[in-house]
Amino acid sequence: MKRILLAEDDNDMRQFLTRALIKAGYEVVSFDNGQSAYERLREEPFSLLLSDIVMPEMDGIELARRATELDPDLRVMFITGFAAVALNPDSEAPQQASVLSKPFHLRELVDEVERLLAA
């Protein structure tokens, strides 16, 4: 089973995404901030990091940068209302990261997760 680490500071969004991804057949471990998510990544492997960009303690771009230093094969997807930030070449976001802009349909999320994990 593919394992997803979800970092999203909005409680309702985090619960909504977790339920949808579990229903799609994934194991999901979720955190409400980047620092806690990073600590978990240091302890065990995941197939995908799904992260909001704007979060307290450690933003999603920094989380993704550090996470891919730990595991260069880790897939990264950002979910954000600030897509331009993630796409900015100066942001230090991982080159292969995918961006899904809010609002999005759950089918789009699941399709993009499946595409990333199949690559």
Sequence and secondary structure as in RCSB ss.txt:
>XXXX:A:sequence
MKRILLAEDDNDMRQFLTRALIKAGYEVVSFDNGQSAYERLREEPFSLLLSDIVMPEMDGIELARRATELDPDLR
VMFITGFAAVALNPDSEAPQQASVLSKPFHLRELVDEVERLLAA
>XXXX:A:secstr
  EEEEE S HHHHHHHHHHHHHTT EEEEESSHHHHHHHHHHS  SEEEEESS SSS HHHHHHHHHHH TT E
EEEEES HHHHH GGG   TT EEEESS  HHHHHHHHHHHHH 
